[in-house]
Structure formats: structure tokens, C-alpha cells
Amino acid sequence: MQAIDPFQAKLEQRMALPDCPQLVRDFIRIGGHRMKSPKSKVDYVNELIQYNAFREFGDFDALKPQDLRDYINWRSDNSPNGELSIASRNKITSVLRTFFDYLEEMEMVKVSPAKRVKTMAPPLKPITVFTDRELILILEGRRLDGTRIKFKNDLDRYRWHAIMRLMIETGMRNAEVRGIDIEDINLDYRTIWILRKGNKEQKMGYGEYSASALRRYYELRKTLVGVDDKPFFLSATGERIGYMIIQRMMKDIGADRKDVSSHTARKTYATILYNATGDIKLVADSLETSRAARLSCSPASGTWPGPKSTTPGWF
């Protein structure tokens, strides 16, 4: 016997109550494919019932975007918590957009007034980047608290330094580093092919310090027997390294800090590059991302070294 979704039962009960307009019932039954789950449908029904209490359904063509904004503000003013969060306001906006898109599709309104009601951008959170001192510690093989990292053997040590250099100096993602094959790297010309998100291939260069670390690791890797001969970076079992190996490397570097991950190196690279060039488009192209504009461009620890800095080996 198939179990009944409790939210489906709750949805049927809610729609059967007198305060639920027939238009909302029709919207759920006909346009319900726009919602992913019975729980979402319950949320939509509750929200639209409140909207109907604020402004009774009817004469939709007379509605203006400001009327919908007034409703959202009314909901915020009457929130038990004093005011709605940005996420809650955006959720209401999404409900109204979906509902009025349905009305437009059913030719009950010529143009949806919700199309011009914009969602609010959440406040940007400060990002974690490595400071100048922390970068020096990492490239010396130390944790952020200054203690030395213990390596199992030379292969472990050389691999660690190669990966750290590459991530800090190129901004590669965890998956991009793991996906590197031997044939992707040209150690003589200091270029590398990587597979970005969406299976996009990109050729990029790297600095002399990364080249030195990569060559040192590769020379030792070539001496191994009985290992996978395709991936560049190998695990202790002779296979391609996994996601958690790099994550554990970064967590070990951070010691007790929970805000350090493989993306910290990527954000550090982006911040250094922006401070050195002032070109956000260059940062976006280098990272193969459209979200570069959301990156913090001012590390909390002051100014990063520019192109003429004497600080060794950032690029």
C-alpha cells in the first residue's frame, strides 16, 4: 500500500476551506506543474489566500507592480518577527510571479504586473581569502597556525606542493585539479588544458614556481610502477585522487578554522588578480565564471602585492 504524502493531504484540506478562492484551486490543479512538491503547493495556497485577504481577486488588468510591492511590504509589516527577511520577501515575489504568469497564460490578464517586481539581492558575505602571511606559511609547507605539515613520503610532499601552487596561482577548482591527465600538461611551455564546468575545455598558463613544483612531482611519479598511467595526480593507491583528498589537505592547512576549503585558494587567486589589474572581466574570464562581480575585492588584511611586488612566487 502506497503511503500518502502528508502535505498532499494538507493541501486538499487547505483548498477545501471556505477562505480558499476558486481561482487558487484552479491554479493549483491546472498550473500545479510549476511547483515541485505538495509542500510547495501548500505554501503557494497559503500565500495566495493572504494576498486575497489583502486585495480581493478581480480586475487584474488594473493592477500595477507597485500594488504587489505594497502587498509584500504589508506582509513584512505584519510579520511575527517584526519584518520579513530578504529570502522570505523573494519567496513571496516568486509566488506572485508564478501565479500571474498563469493568469496571463489563461488570458485572465494581458500582462503580468509581477514581471516588473524584482527580487532583492541578498547582502554579500565577506569571503575568506588567505592573507599575505598565510600564503607564505602554506608555501613553506605549514598550517595557518605555523605548525609544520607532516608528509608520509616524498611523493606525498611533492604532490601537496604541486597542488597548492597550482590552486593558488591559477584559481582551479577541486574537480579541475583532480581531472588533470598527464597529456594535458606541457611542462616545457608551462601550459595546461583543464575541463571547466559544463565540459568546457580551457587552456591556461601557470608560473615558474608552479612549473617547478609540477616537474618535481612528475619526475618522482614517473618512477612508480603498477599505477594508473593516465591521471597526473595519484592517490596512495595509485589511482586518480578523489575529492576528499584535496578537501582534507585544505582542512589540515586551516587547522581549527572552519572557513578554509579548496575554494579559499580560488577566491584568493581572484582577489589578487583583481587588485593587480582592476579588471573584473579578466577575473571572470580567468575563472570561467559569471559570478566574479560578487567576489570581494578588498581582503580584510590590506593590500595584496601587485604585478611589481617582490613577494616571491604569487604568479
FILUM-68983 format. One record per residue (C-alpha): residue number from 1; x, y, z. Coordinates in Angstrom, 1 decimal. Example, Ala and Ser with C-alpha at 12.3 -4.5 7.8 and 13.67 -1.06 7.14 Angstrom:
BEGIN
[1; [12.3; -4.5; 7.8]] [2; [13.7; -1.1; 7.1]] 
This chain:
BEGIN
[1; [0.0; 0.0; 0.0]] [2; [1.5; 3.3; -1.1]] [3; [1.9; 5.9; 1.7]] [4; [0.1; 9.2; 1.3]] [5; [2.2; 12.3; 1.3]] [6; [1.2; 14.3; 4.4]] [7; [1.5; 17.6; 2.5]] [8; [-0.8; 16.3; -0.2]] [9; [-3.5; 15.6; 2.4]] [10; [-2.8; 19.0; 4.0]] [11; [-3.1; 20.6; 0.6]] [12; [-6.5; 19.0; -0.1]] [13; [-7.7; 20.1; 3.4]] [14; [-6.5; 23.7; 2.9]] [15; [-8.1; 24.0; -0.6]] [16; [-11.4; 22.8; 0.8]] [17; [-11.7; 25.6; 3.4]] [18; [-14.1; 28.5; 2.6]] [19; [-11.3; 31.1; 2.6]] [20; [-9.6; 29.5; -0.4]] [21; [-10.8; 31.2; -3.6]] [22; [-11.8; 29.1; -6.5]] [23; [-9.2; 30.8; -8.6]] [24; [-6.5; 29.4; -6.3]] [25; [-7.9; 25.9; -6.5]] [26; [-7.9; 26.1; -10.3]] [27; [-4.4; 27.5; -10.3]] [28; [-3.1; 24.5; -8.2]] [29; [-4.9; 22.0; -10.3]] [30; [-4.1; 23.4; -13.7]] [31; [-0.9; 25.2; -13.1]] [32; [0.4; 23.0; -10.4]] [33; [3.2; 21.6; -12.6]] [34; [5.1; 24.8; -11.9]] [35; [5.5; 23.7; -8.3]] [36; [7.9; 20.9; -7.4]] [37; [6.1; 19.3; -4.5]] [38; [2.9; 19.2; -2.4]] [39; [4.7; 21.2; 0.2]] [40; [5.4; 23.9; -2.3]] [41; [1.7; 23.9; -3.3]] [42; [0.6; 24.3; 0.3]] [43; [2.9; 27.3; 0.6]] [44; [1.5; 28.8; -2.6]] [45; [-2.1; 28.3; -1.4]] [46; [-1.4; 29.9; 1.9]] [47; [0.4; 32.9; 0.3]] [48; [-2.4; 33.5; -2.3]] [49; [-5.1; 33.3; 0.4]] [50; [-3.3; 36.0; 2.3]] [51; [-3.0; 38.1; -0.9]] [52; [-6.7; 37.7; -1.5]] [53; [-7.3; 38.9; 2.1]] [54; [-5.2; 42.0; 1.4]] [55; [-6.7; 42.7; -2.0]] [56; [-9.6; 40.6; -3.3]] [57; [-9.1; 38.9; -6.6]] [58; [-10.6; 40.8; -9.5]] [59; [-9.8; 43.3; -12.3]] [60; [-6.3; 42.1; -12.6]] [61; [-5.5; 44.4; -15.6]] [62; [-5.9; 47.3; -13.2]] [63; [-3.0; 46.1; -11.1]] [64; [0.3; 47.8; -11.2]] [65; [3.7; 46.5; -10.0]] [66; [3.5; 48.9; -7.0]] [67; [0.3; 47.1; -5.8]] [68; [2.3; 43.9; -5.5]] [69; [5.1; 45.7; -3.7]] [70; [2.6; 47.2; -1.3]] [71; [1.4; 43.6; -0.5]] [72; [4.9; 42.4; 0.1]] [73; [5.5; 45.4; 2.4]] [74; [2.2; 44.7; 4.2]] [75; [3.2; 41.1; 4.8]] [76; [6.6; 42.3; 6.1]] [77; [4.9; 44.9; 8.5]] [78; [2.6; 42.1; 9.8]] [79; [5.3; 39.5; 10.2]] [80; [5.5; 37.9; 13.7]] [81; [9.3; 38.6; 13.6]] [82; [8.9; 42.3; 13.0]] [83; [9.9; 42.2; 9.3]] [84; [10.4; 39.6; 6.7]] [85; [13.9; 38.5; 5.7]] [86; [15.1; 39.1; 2.1]] [87; [14.7; 35.4; 1.4]] [88; [11.1; 35.5; 2.6]] [89; [10.3; 38.6; 0.5]] [90; [11.9; 37.0; -2.5]] [91; [9.8; 33.8; -2.0]] [92; [6.6; 35.9; -1.9]] [93; [7.7; 37.6; -5.1]] [94; [8.3; 34.2; -6.7]] [95; [4.8; 33.1; -5.7]] [96; [3.2; 36.2; -7.2]] [97; [5.2; 35.8; -10.4]] [98; [4.2; 32.2; -10.9]] [99; [0.5; 33.0; -10.2]] [100; [0.3; 36.0; -12.5]] [101; [2.2; 34.1; -15.2]] [102; [-0.5; 31.5; -15.0]] [103; [-3.2; 34.2; -15.3]] [104; [-1.5; 35.6; -18.3]] [105; [-1.3; 32.2; -19.9]] [106; [-5.0; 31.7; -19.2]] [107; [-5.7; 35.1; -20.8]] [108; [-7.1; 36.4; -17.5]] [109; [-4.7; 39.3; -17.6]] [110; [-3.0; 40.9; -20.6]] [111; [0.4; 41.4; -19.0]] [112; [1.5; 40.1; -15.6]] [113; [2.2; 43.0; -13.3]] [114; [4.7; 40.8; -11.4]] [115; [7.2; 40.8; -14.2]] [116; [8.4; 44.2; -13.1]] [117; [8.6; 43.3; -9.4]] [118; [12.3; 42.5; -8.8]] [119; [13.7; 40.2; -6.2]] [120; [16.1; 41.7; -3.7]] [121; [19.8; 40.8; -3.8]] [122; [21.0; 39.3; -0.5]] [123; [23.8; 41.2; 1.2]] [124; [27.2; 40.0; 0.1]] [125; [29.0; 38.0; 2.7]] [126; [32.7; 38.6; 3.3]] [127; [34.7; 35.9; 1.6]] [128; [37.6; 34.1; 3.1]] [129; [41.0; 34.6; 1.4]] [130; [44.5; 33.8; 2.5]] [131; [46.5; 36.7; 3.8]] [132; [50.0; 37.5; 2.7]] [133; [51.4; 35.9; 5.8]] [134; [49.2; 32.8; 5.4]] [135; [50.3; 32.3; 1.8]] [136; [53.9; 32.3; 2.9]] [137; [53.1; 29.7; 5.6]] [138; [51.3; 27.5; 3.1]] [139; [54.1; 27.7; 0.5]] [140; [56.5; 26.7; 3.3]] [141; [54.5; 23.6; 4.0]] [142; [53.0; 24.9; 7.2]] [143; [49.5; 25.2; 8.6]] [144; [47.9; 28.6; 9.2]] [145; [48.8; 28.3; 12.9]] [146; [52.5; 28.0; 12.0]] [147; [53.0; 24.2; 12.7]] [148; [54.6; 22.1; 10.0]] [149; [52.6; 19.6; 8.0]] [150; [53.8; 16.0; 8.2]] [151; [54.1; 14.1; 5.0]] [152; [54.1; 10.4; 4.6]] [153; [56.9; 10.4; 2.0]] [154; [58.4; 12.5; -0.8]] [155; [55.6; 11.7; -3.3]] [156; [53.1; 13.0; -0.8]] [157; [55.2; 16.1; -0.1]] [158; [55.7; 16.9; -3.8]] [159; [52.1; 16.3; -4.7]] [160; [51.0; 18.5; -1.9]] [161; [53.2; 21.4; -3.0]] [162; [52.2; 21.0; -6.7]] [163; [48.5; 21.1; -5.9]] [164; [48.8; 24.0; -3.5]] [165; [50.9; 26.0; -6.0]] [166; [48.5; 25.3; -8.9]] [167; [45.3; 26.2; -7.0]] [168; [46.7; 29.4; -5.5]] [169; [48.4; 30.5; -8.8]] [170; [45.6; 29.6; -11.2]] [171; [42.3; 29.5; -9.2]] [172; [41.5; 26.0; -10.3]] [173; [38.5; 24.2; -8.7]] [174; [38.9; 21.0; -6.8]] [175; [37.4; 18.9; -9.7]] [176; [39.6; 20.7; -12.3]] [177; [42.8; 19.7; -10.4]] [178; [41.6; 16.1; -10.0]] [179; [40.7; 15.8; -13.6]] [180; [44.2; 16.7; -15.0]] [181; [45.7; 14.0; -17.1]] [182; [49.4; 13.7; -18.0]] [183; [48.7; 14.6; -21.6]] [184; [47.1; 17.8; -20.5]] [185; [50.2; 19.4; -19.1]] [186; [53.1; 20.8; -21.1]] [187; [55.9; 21.3; -18.6]] [188; [58.2; 23.0; -21.2]] [189; [55.7; 25.7; -22.3]] [190; [54.0; 25.9; -18.8]] [191; [50.5; 25.4; -20.2]] [192; [47.7; 23.1; -19.1]] [193; [44.4; 22.0; -20.5]] [194; [41.6; 21.8; -17.9]] [195; [38.0; 20.8; -18.1]] [196; [35.8; 23.5; -16.7]] [197; [32.1; 23.3; -15.7]] [198; [29.8; 22.4; -18.5]] [199; [32.6; 20.2; -20.1]] [200; [34.3; 23.3; -21.4]] [201; [38.0; 22.9; -22.2]] [202; [40.3; 25.8; -21.4]] [203; [44.0; 26.2; -21.9]] [204; [45.8; 28.2; -19.3]] [205; [49.3; 29.1; -18.3]] [206; [51.0; 28.9; -14.9]] [207; [54.0; 30.5; -13.3]] [208; [57.6; 29.3; -12.9]] [209; [57.0; 28.3; -9.2]] [210; [54.1; 26.0; -10.2]] [211; [56.1; 24.7; -13.1]] [212; [59.0; 23.8; -10.7]] [213; [56.6; 22.1; -8.2]] [214; [54.8; 20.2; -11.0]] [215; [58.1; 19.0; -12.6]] [216; [59.5; 17.8; -9.3]] [217; [56.3; 15.8; -8.6]] [218; [56.2; 14.4; -12.1]] [219; [59.8; 13.2; -12.1]] [220; [59.1; 11.1; -9.0]] [221; [55.7; 10.0; -10.3]] [222; [57.4; 8.5; -13.4]] [223; [59.3; 6.1; -11.2]] [224; [56.1; 4.4; -9.9]] [225; [55.1; 1.1; -11.3]] [226; [51.7; -0.6; -11.3]] [227; [49.7; 2.7; -11.2]] [228; [47.2; 4.3; -13.4]] [229; [49.2; 5.9; -16.2]] [230; [46.6; 8.5; -17.2]] [231; [45.9; 10.9; -14.3]] [232; [48.6; 13.3; -13.3]] [233; [47.9; 13.4; -9.6]] [234; [47.7; 10.0; -7.9]] [235; [46.4; 8.8; -4.6]] [236; [48.3; 6.5; -2.3]] [237; [46.7; 3.5; -4.0]] [238; [48.0; 4.6; -7.4]] [239; [44.6; 5.9; -8.7]] [240; [43.3; 9.3; -9.6]] [241; [43.0; 11.4; -6.4]] [242; [39.5; 11.9; -5.0]] [243; [37.6; 15.0; -3.9]] [244; [38.1; 14.4; -0.2]] [245; [41.9; 14.2; -0.6]] [246; [42.1; 17.9; -1.6]] [247; [39.4; 18.9; 0.9]] [248; [41.3; 17.2; 3.7]] [249; [44.5; 19.0; 2.6]] [250; [42.8; 22.3; 2.9]] [251; [41.1; 21.5; 6.2]] [252; [44.5; 20.4; 7.5]] [253; [46.0; 23.7; 6.4]] [254; [43.2; 25.7; 8.2]] [255; [43.9; 23.8; 11.5]] [256; [40.9; 24.8; 13.6]] [257; [39.4; 27.2; 11.1]] [258; [36.1; 26.0; 9.5]] [259; [36.1; 28.6; 6.8]] [260; [39.0; 27.2; 4.9]] [261; [38.3; 24.9; 1.9]] [262; [39.6; 24.3; -1.6]] [263; [37.6; 27.4; -2.7]] [264; [39.6; 29.6; -0.4]] [265; [42.6; 29.3; -2.7]] [266; [40.4; 30.1; -5.7]] [267; [39.0; 33.2; -4.0]] [268; [42.5; 34.3; -3.0]] [269; [43.7; 34.0; -6.6]] [270; [40.7; 36.0; -7.8]] [271; [41.3; 38.8; -5.3]] [272; [45.0; 39.0; -6.0]] [273; [44.3; 39.2; -9.8]] [274; [41.7; 41.9; -9.4]] [275; [43.8; 44.0; -7.1]] [276; [46.7; 43.7; -9.5]] [277; [44.7; 44.6; -12.6]] [278; [41.4; 46.2; -11.6]] [279; [39.8; 44.3; -14.4]] [280; [36.7; 42.3; -13.2]] [281; [36.1; 40.9; -16.7]] [282; [39.6; 39.5; -16.8]] [283; [38.9; 37.8; -13.4]] [284; [35.7; 36.3; -14.7]] [285; [37.3; 35.0; -17.9]] [286; [40.2; 33.6; -16.0]] [287; [37.9; 31.8; -13.5]] [288; [35.4; 30.8; -16.3]] [289; [32.6; 32.2; -14.2]] [290; [29.9; 34.9; -14.4]] [291; [29.9; 35.4; -10.7]] [292; [33.2; 37.3; -10.4]] [293; [31.4; 40.6; -9.8]] [294; [30.2; 39.1; -6.5]] [295; [33.7; 38.5; -5.2]] [296; [35.1; 40.7; -2.6]] [297; [37.9; 42.8; -4.0]] [298; [39.3; 44.1; -0.7]] [299; [40.8; 41.5; 1.6]] [300; [40.5; 42.3; 5.3]] [301; [44.2; 42.2; 5.7]] [302; [45.1; 45.1; 3.5]] [303; [46.6; 45.4; 0.0]] [304; [47.7; 42.4; -2.0]] [305; [51.0; 42.5; -3.8]] [306; [50.7; 43.9; -7.3]] [307; [52.5; 42.9; -10.5]] [308; [55.8; 44.5; -9.4]] [309; [55.7; 43.1; -5.9]] [310; [58.9; 41.5; -4.7]] [311; [56.9; 38.9; -2.7]] [312; [58.1; 35.6; -4.1]] [313; [56.0; 33.3; -6.2]] [314; [52.4; 34.5; -6.2]] [315; [52.2; 34.0; -10.0]] 
